Each structure stands twice: as structure tokens, then as C-alpha cells.
């Protein structure tokens, strides 16, 4: 099975984005208390310490459904983690911890968060989106890996539920839909709760009035959506819907979707920094740099780095300085437009100097990703190269995606990620 989500640039747009309200499976507030206690980050960013912290907040935390990697102290079992998720989900429904609502709903979600000392608010909607082939109205921007798809497929086959939403972005240059959503929230009952991401919170509105839902649905009828986060979840949902026994199930042809917008005052695009296992030292790596790369040593300071034209930096062995890496006009390892994306530039250098190709499964374990540049500096892993990456341009990413060009995994970090647990989408009726 091919895992790359890439389409030919000449392919016509054969579909338009179709969203709809859905009958959600939701937490019973009268039993669980605050919704904030049961929310979880997406499965792919949860550490062992996070799992313990989340379970300490509530034994019904969504982490127990969505995270299939066992905790460090988990007892051995003949039952798979995916089967455990199914049994737990069924039990929570039986105990009415989770309740299947009947009324079609679109949720408006506002995220309140801080990033690098500045406060932001991001508005978006939680709905279901009709699954379409990547490259039509749905634009992937990162390559996918087979192992996460296999894991998510086992989970969806067991639970028959979309547990975690795919995060999409929609261009809204005039802020038309953002203004519409803000108007709808006026004089509408809301629910406020803490986020699973420390220091953040959410406000939620449940919209069931068709007169308010219809303008939202209509807006997307001519839109193309960029997958911001959740490429593996989207690809898994699409593959699941194409399994012969699922093709007659209408619910299987829709995925759980969170859609936000750009440009907006609440939009933040950050980056994942890289730590790469290496058989040579940092300085030796610099010595072997192609002549078509300009190398400059500057103090190890992010503010100083931000003022540089280069988007990629290599931390020195003594962690006192940063080698900035900037392609010259004759750089030809990758195209000009891809060389502007720091993850693509780095991958071309790793392949050229170390022979590491992270698109290959055997090389993927050589790279560790850090969303926090300080955690990268503080990492004590031996024999590694540490790279700072500036965020990619959202317009650059969007334009590449429209051409069918996908980037390496974790080329972007749309901050913050969308929590799991606000609502689930049951593919098969629980009744």
C-alpha cells in the first residue's frame, strides 16, 4: 500500500468541500464534571508523563481511548490496546459516561492560548467533512508514514468511531466566515473549560438551529481545505470508507473535522526542530557542507537567528553558537521553492552528507522532533546533530499543496493542536 499522499499537478478539481452537522457522541457533563478534565492532546504528541497527568484529572480522560501505545507500567495483556479502546468505549456508553446525541450539531470552538508571551484567540468549527481523494478539495501538505496508518486503522476498525478530529485550514481573506461565526456566538449559551494544553482554555458553542448552520455549510461549497494536522487520520478514514463492507454506510464516508481559518489574528504556525543521530560531529558535518550552502556562525539566540535570512540553523557542539545554513543561487539539490522550506532543505543535506533518507522506514528512527527549541538544547542524547528550523510560510505551504507537492513529515506545527474528546463521531449507530 502506498503511503504518499501526492497528486499530479495537472489534476482537475473534481470535488468541493462538503461539511455538515452531525449527531455527536459526547461526554455526560452531569457525571464527568468539567469537560476540560476529560480532554486529551492528539495521540501523536502524548508522552508517558502526560498520560499520568491526564488520568489524574479523570479516569474517563479521552487519552484512554485514543492512545494505543501502552504506558510504561502497564501490565502485560493478551488483549491488544485497540481492543481495550473498544471495550472501554462500549463500557462508557453503557454506563452513560458517553451519550449519543440525536440532534445534528455544529460546534463553534474558540481557543484561548499564549504563544511566546503573546495572547491569542482562534475560532473554528467542529463538524463532519465528506471524504474526498487528496488533491481535490482536500489538500495534504505532508507525506504520511505507513506505521501510524496501520495503528489508526486498527483503532477505527475496533471502535468504529472517529475519536480525534482532523485539523483543516480554510482561506478566509475577507474574514467573512469568521465574522459569521462570531455573530452566531452572540447571545448563544457557551461552555468554558480548561485545555489539556497547560495555560490554555476553550469556549464552546453547540449550534443546532438550521438557520445558523446553513450559512456555515454554504460558505464551504466552493472552498479547498488544507490538512493542517492529522494527515494519518484522514488517510485512514478514507481507506476505511473504501473497504467493501463499509461502502454502504453513509457515516463511514464522513470524517470528524475541525476547521479554522487563515489569515486571522489567532493563527499561529510554528515548527518542529530536529535532533538527528549522526556518526560525525557537528563541526565535521559543517566541513562537508556543499559549496552551494553559505555557512555563518552567530550566537545561539533565537532572536538573532530570526533576523537572519536563513531558515535553518545547526547548533554547535558546545551549544554556544549557531551555524546558519543558507542556499546560494547555484544550490541544486532540490528546487528553489522547496529550498525555502527548512525541513526540505535539511532533508536534502542529510541525504547528501549522511546518506539519511527519512522517507525510508529504516531511517525514520534517526530523527527526533522537538516542538520546543529549549527542549532540543537541553537534550542529552549522545552523537546527535541539533537543528533549529524557522516556521514555514503558510502561503508557501498552501501554494505547494495546491500543486500536489507534499513535504516531509512534521514540516509544520500549527499551534495549538486540537484536543480530543470534545465530541466523537460514531460511524456505526450505538443504539
C-alpha distance (Angstrom), angle and dihedral (degrees) to the residues before:
residue distance angle dihedral
X1 . . .
X2 3.78 . .
X3 3.79 113.6 .
X4 3.81 100.5 -169.3
X5 3.80 114.1 105.4
X6 3.82 99.3 -151.8
X7 3.78 131.0 136.1
X8 3.78 133.0 -169.8
X9 3.78 113.6 -92.5
X10 3.82 90.8 -129.0
X11 3.80 93.7 59.2
X12 3.79 114.1 120.7
X13 3.76 123.2 -126.0
X14 3.79 101.5 -101.7
X15 3.78 99.1 174.2
X16 3.77 142.4 34.0
X17 3.76 125.7 -140.6
X18 3.78 112.4 -88.0
X19 3.77 119.3 -167.4
X20 3.78 129.2 174.8
X21 3.80 141.4 175.6
X22 3.79 114.9 -97.4
X23 3.80 139.1 -158.3
X24 3.82 100.1 -107.3
X25 3.76 131.3 -148.5
X26 3.81 101.8 -134.1
X27 3.78 141.2 177.8
X28 3.80 115.6 -94.9
X29 3.80 101.8 -117.9
X30 3.81 92.7 -160.5
X31 3.81 89.6 63.4
X32 3.80 105.7 32.3
X33 3.81 99.7 39.1
X34 3.79 113.9 -148.6
X35 3.79 117.5 23.3
X36 3.79 87.9 -137.9
X37 3.80 90.3 69.3
X38 3.80 93.7 62.0
X39 3.80 101.4 41.3
X40 3.78 121.3 107.2
X41 3.81 135.6 -168.6
X42 3.81 114.8 -110.7
X43 3.79 113.1 -72.5
X44 3.80 95.4 -109.8
X45 3.83 95.7 63.7
X46 3.82 99.8 43.3
X47 3.79 118.7 113.8
X48 3.81 126.1 -162.3
X49 3.81 90.2 -103.4
X50 3.82 89.9 52.1
X51 3.80 91.5 54.0
X52 3.80 91.4 54.3
X53 3.81 91.6 46.6
X54 3.81 92.7 49.6
X55 3.81 93.8 47.5
X56 3.78 89.8 49.8
X57 3.81 87.6 60.0
X58 3.80 93.5 51.4
X59 3.80 137.6 -13.2
X60 3.81 85.9 -139.6
X61 3.79 94.4 59.3
X62 3.81 113.4 142.8
X63 3.80 90.4 -123.5
X64 3.80 87.1 81.5
X65 3.80 90.5 61.2
X66 3.79 102.0 38.6
X67 3.80 105.5 36.1
X68 3.79 110.0 76.0
X69 3.80 99.4 175.6
X70 3.83 108.8 98.6
X71 3.79 120.4 -115.2
X72 3.78 118.3 -110.4
X73 3.81 93.1 -104.6
X74 3.82 97.5 39.9
X75 3.82 113.9 131.4
X76 3.78 117.5 -118.2
X77 3.78 113.9 -95.7
X78 3.79 139.1 -178.5
X79 3.81 88.9 -140.7
X80 3.80 115.0 86.8
X81 3.79 120.7 -121.6
X82 3.81 88.8 -115.4
X83 3.80 90.8 55.6
X84 3.81 89.2 47.8
X85 3.80 88.9 55.4
X86 3.80 90.7 52.3
X87 3.82 93.1 48.4
X88 3.79 91.3 47.6
X89 3.79 93.1 47.7
X90 3.81 91.4 49.2
X91 3.80 91.2 48.3
X92 3.79 93.3 49.3
X93 3.80 90.0 51.0
X94 3.81 90.7 48.3
X95 3.82 90.6 49.3
X96 3.83 90.1 46.8
X97 3.79 92.0 -119.5
X98 3.79 82.7 126.5
X99 3.79 119.5 38.1
X100 3.79 127.3 -163.3
X101 3.79 107.5 -132.5
X102 3.80 118.9 -149.8
X103 3.80 101.1 -157.3
X104 3.83 117.0 89.7
X105 3.79 106.9 -117.2
X106 3.79 140.9 -175.8
X107 3.78 114.3 -160.7
X108 3.78 122.6 -147.0
X109 3.79 110.2 -151.8
X110 3.77 126.7 -168.1
X111 3.81 117.7 -167.3
X112 3.80 119.3 -154.1
X113 3.80 113.0 -162.4
X114 3.77 147.3 140.6
X115 3.77 126.7 -121.7
X116 3.79 121.9 -174.0
X117 3.81 91.4 -20.3
X118 3.81 97.2 -48.0
X119 3.82 124.7 108.9
X120 3.81 119.6 -129.3
X121 3.81 138.9 -180.0
X122 3.80 120.3 -156.8
X123 3.79 123.6 -168.5
X124 3.78 125.5 -156.3
X125 3.78 144.0 142.8
X126 3.80 134.3 -111.0
X127 3.80 111.9 -145.5
X128 3.78 140.3 122.9
X129 3.80 122.4 -83.0
X130 3.79 126.9 -154.9
X131 3.80 109.1 -112.4
X132 3.78 113.3 -117.6
X133 3.79 134.4 172.0
X134 3.82 112.0 -81.6
X135 3.78 110.8 -98.7
X136 3.80 96.2 36.6
X137 3.79 112.2 81.2
X138 3.80 91.0 -30.7
X139 3.79 115.1 71.3
X140 3.81 119.2 -163.1
X141 3.79 114.9 -161.7
X142 3.82 101.4 -175.2
X143 3.78 133.7 56.3
X144 3.78 116.8 -113.6
X145 3.78 130.3 -133.5
X146 3.77 124.6 -134.7
X147 3.83 98.6 -132.5
X148 3.84 95.7 63.2
X149 3.81 90.5 44.9
X150 3.81 90.3 53.4
X151 3.81 90.1 50.0
X152 3.80 94.7 47.9
X153 3.81 91.3 45.6
X154 3.81 91.6 55.8
X155 3.80 89.4 49.3
X156 3.79 96.4 49.4
X157 3.81 91.8 45.2
X158 3.79 90.6 53.4
X159 3.81 99.9 41.3
X160 3.82 98.2 29.3
X161 3.77 84.8 -148.7
X162 3.78 136.7 111.7
X163 3.79 98.5 -129.0
X164 3.79 102.1 174.2
X165 3.81 126.4 36.8
X166 3.77 124.7 -122.2
X167 3.81 109.6 -121.0
X168 3.82 113.2 -128.6
X169 3.79 132.6 -179.6
X170 3.78 124.9 -147.9
X171 3.78 125.2 -165.4
X172 3.80 111.2 -117.3
X173 3.80 104.9 170.6
X174 3.82 94.9 169.9
X175 3.84 93.3 38.8
X176 3.80 87.6 -123.7
X177 3.79 97.3 146.7
X178 3.79 93.1 38.2
X179 3.79 89.5 56.7
X180 3.81 89.7 47.0
X181 3.80 91.9 52.9
X182 3.79 92.7 46.5
X183 3.81 89.8 51.7
X184 3.81 91.6 50.1
X185 3.80 91.6 53.6
X186 3.79 91.8 57.3
X187 3.81 110.9 105.2
X188 3.81 90.3 -0.9
X189 3.79 119.6 124.5
X190 3.80 112.3 -104.9
X191 3.79 138.5 -168.4
X192 3.80 121.9 -142.1
X193 3.80 123.7 -161.2
X194 3.78 143.1 153.6
X195 3.77 122.1 -88.5
X196 3.81 124.6 -124.0
X197 3.79 84.3 -122.9
X198 3.83 106.3 83.5
X199 3.79 114.6 -111.6
X200 3.81 94.4 18.9
X201 3.80 134.3 99.7
X202 3.80 140.9 -176.0
X203 3.78 140.3 -138.9
X204 3.80 117.1 -154.0
X205 3.80 132.0 -164.1
X206 3.81 121.5 -171.1
X207 3.81 109.3 -147.9
X208 3.81 117.6 -163.1
X209 3.82 101.0 149.6
X210 3.82 107.7 108.2
X211 3.82 91.1 -149.1
X212 3.81 87.8 63.1
X213 3.80 96.0 38.1
X214 3.82 97.2 50.4
X215 3.86 96.4 65.6
X216 3.80 89.3 50.3
X217 3.81 93.1 50.9
X218 3.81 92.3 44.8
X219 3.80 93.1 53.6
X220 3.80 92.1 64.3
X221 3.81 95.9 50.3
X222 3.83 91.9 99.0
X223 3.80 100.7 26.9
X224 3.80 133.7 111.1
X225 3.79 116.5 -146.3
X226 3.78 126.3 -145.0
X227 3.80 115.9 -145.1
X228 3.79 102.6 -126.6
X229 3.81 98.0 175.6
X230 3.78 132.9 -3.3
X231 3.81 103.3 52.2
X232 3.81 90.6 152.0
X233 3.80 92.3 48.7
X234 3.80 91.2 51.0
X235 3.78 94.4 47.2
X236 3.80 90.5 46.9
X237 3.81 92.6 50.3
X238 3.79 90.3 49.3
X239 3.81 92.9 49.4
X240 3.80 90.9 45.9
X241 3.81 91.1 52.9
X242 3.82 89.8 53.7
X243 3.82 95.2 55.8
X244 3.84 104.2 112.4
X245 3.79 95.8 -121.9
X246 3.82 90.1 52.9
X247 3.79 100.1 48.1
X248 3.81 93.1 86.6
X249 3.82 91.9 52.7
X250 3.80 108.2 91.2
X251 3.81 93.0 -162.1
X252 3.82 90.6 59.5
X253 3.81 89.9 63.0
X254 3.82 91.9 62.9
X255 3.80 128.3 67.5
X256 3.79 131.7 -155.4
X257 3.80 106.8 -100.4
X258 3.78 138.6 -172.4
X259 3.82 111.7 -164.1
X260 3.79 125.1 -168.0
X261 3.78 130.9 167.1
X262 3.77 147.1 -116.8
X263 2.90 137.9 -118.2
X264 3.78 96.7 33.1
X265 3.78 138.9 132.2
X266 3.81 89.0 -111.4
X267 3.79 97.0 51.8
X268 3.82 116.4 115.9
X269 3.80 124.6 175.6
X270 3.79 114.3 -174.3
X271 3.80 132.7 166.0
X272 3.78 143.6 -118.9
X273 3.79 114.6 -121.2
X274 3.79 120.2 -144.0
X275 3.79 136.7 -127.4
X276 3.79 110.7 -170.2
X277 3.80 127.1 -167.6
X278 3.79 108.9 -124.2
X279 3.78 139.7 -177.9
X280 3.81 90.7 -152.2
X281 3.80 132.5 57.8
X282 3.79 125.9 -103.1
X283 3.78 92.2 -106.3
X284 3.82 91.9 48.6
X285 3.81 89.1 51.4
X286 3.81 89.0 53.7
X287 3.81 90.8 48.3
X288 3.79 90.2 55.7
X289 3.80 93.3 49.7
X290 3.84 113.2 129.7
X291 3.80 114.9 -102.7
X292 3.80 87.6 -118.3
X293 3.83 89.7 69.6
X294 3.79 119.7 80.7
X295 3.83 112.3 -142.8
X296 3.80 123.4 -160.6
X297 3.81 129.2 174.0
X298 3.81 116.3 -137.6
X299 3.83 133.5 164.2
X300 3.81 114.6 -77.0
X301 3.79 95.5 -103.6
X302 3.79 125.7 125.3
X303 3.81 94.5 -146.0
X304 3.80 89.9 54.2
X305 3.81 90.6 47.2
X306 3.82 91.7 50.8
X307 3.80 89.6 60.0
X308 3.80 91.6 56.4
X309 3.80 122.2 91.9
X310 3.80 90.7 -131.7
X311 3.80 118.7 93.2
X312 3.81 97.4 -162.0
X313 3.80 129.2 63.2
X314 3.81 134.1 -179.9
X315 3.82 117.0 -149.4
X316 3.80 114.1 -130.7
X317 3.81 120.7 -117.0
X318 3.82 92.1 -107.4
X319 3.84 89.6 46.7
X320 3.77 91.5 -129.4
X321 3.78 98.6 109.7
X322 3.79 143.3 27.2
X323 3.80 126.7 -132.8
X324 3.81 107.4 -144.1
X325 3.80 113.9 -148.6
X326 3.79 116.6 -152.7
X327 3.83 126.0 172.7
X328 3.80 116.3 -125.4
X329 3.79 123.9 -141.4
X330 3.81 91.6 -92.1
X331 3.84 94.3 53.6
X332 3.79 105.7 127.4
X333 3.82 108.1 163.7
X334 3.81 88.9 103.8
X335 3.81 135.5 3.4
X336 3.79 121.9 -74.2
X337 3.80 93.6 -109.8
X338 3.81 92.9 50.1
X339 3.81 92.1 46.8
X340 3.81 86.6 64.2
X341 3.83 89.2 63.4
X342 3.83 106.9 80.0
X343 3.81 95.3 -148.5
X344 3.82 90.9 54.1
X345 3.79 91.9 47.2
X346 3.80 91.4 49.9
X347 3.80 93.4 47.4
X348 3.81 91.1 52.1
X349 3.82 90.3 52.3
X350 3.81 93.6 46.6
X351 3.79 89.9 52.2
X352 3.81 93.2 45.0
X353 3.83 97.4 46.4
X354 3.82 106.3 24.9
X355 3.80 102.1 21.2
X356 3.82 89.8 -123.1
X357 3.80 114.8 149.4
X358 3.80 109.6 -177.0
X359 3.79 91.1 -168.7
X360 3.82 84.8 74.0
X361 3.79 117.4 80.7
X362 3.80 94.2 -132.7
X363 3.82 91.5 56.9
X364 3.81 98.2 44.2
X365 3.81 92.1 83.3
X366 3.81 90.1 61.9
X367 3.81 92.2 72.2
X368 3.81 128.2 70.8
X369 3.81 119.7 -169.9
X370 3.80 126.0 -142.2
X371 3.82 122.7 -169.5
X372 3.81 88.3 -170.2
X373 3.80 117.2 61.1
X374 3.81 90.9 -154.6
X375 3.81 91.9 58.0
X376 3.80 87.8 54.0
X377 3.80 91.5 54.2
X378 3.80 91.6 46.8
X379 3.80 93.8 49.1
X380 3.80 112.1 116.6
X381 3.79 97.6 -163.2
X382 3.83 108.8 138.7
X383 3.81 124.9 -125.6
X384 3.78 98.1 17.6
X385 3.78 137.0 132.2
X386 3.80 115.0 -135.2
X387 3.80 119.8 -148.2
X388 3.77 130.8 -171.4
X389 3.82 114.3 -151.9
X390 3.78 125.7 -164.8
X391 3.81 116.5 -137.7
X392 3.78 116.1 -87.9
X393 3.80 118.8 -117.8
X394 3.81 112.5 -94.9
X395 3.79 91.0 -143.3
X396 3.81 90.2 48.9
X397 3.82 91.1 50.0
X398 3.81 91.8 46.2
X399 3.80 93.5 49.0
X400 3.80 92.2 48.6
X401 3.81 90.0 49.1
X402 3.81 90.8 52.2
X403 3.82 87.6 55.6
X404 3.79 90.5 52.3
X405 3.81 93.9 -109.0
X406 3.79 114.8 142.8
X407 3.79 124.7 -161.9
X408 3.82 131.6 -141.0
X409 3.82 116.9 -77.9
X410 3.80 115.1 -77.9
X411 3.81 94.4 16.1
X412 3.80 88.9 141.0
X413 3.78 138.4 32.7
X414 3.80 112.7 -159.6
X415 3.79 102.7 -160.9
X416 2.94 126.7 -108.2
X417 3.78 108.2 19.1
X418 3.80 119.0 -135.4
X419 3.82 116.0 -97.1
X420 3.78 123.7 -121.7
X421 3.81 119.1 -126.5
X422 3.80 106.0 45.3
X423 3.80 87.9 108.3
X424 3.80 136.8 -20.5
X425 3.80 128.7 -145.5
X426 3.81 112.7 -134.6
X427 3.79 109.4 -150.9
X428 3.78 93.4 -167.3
X429 3.80 118.7 43.6
X430 3.82 112.6 -105.1
X431 3.79 93.1 -151.8
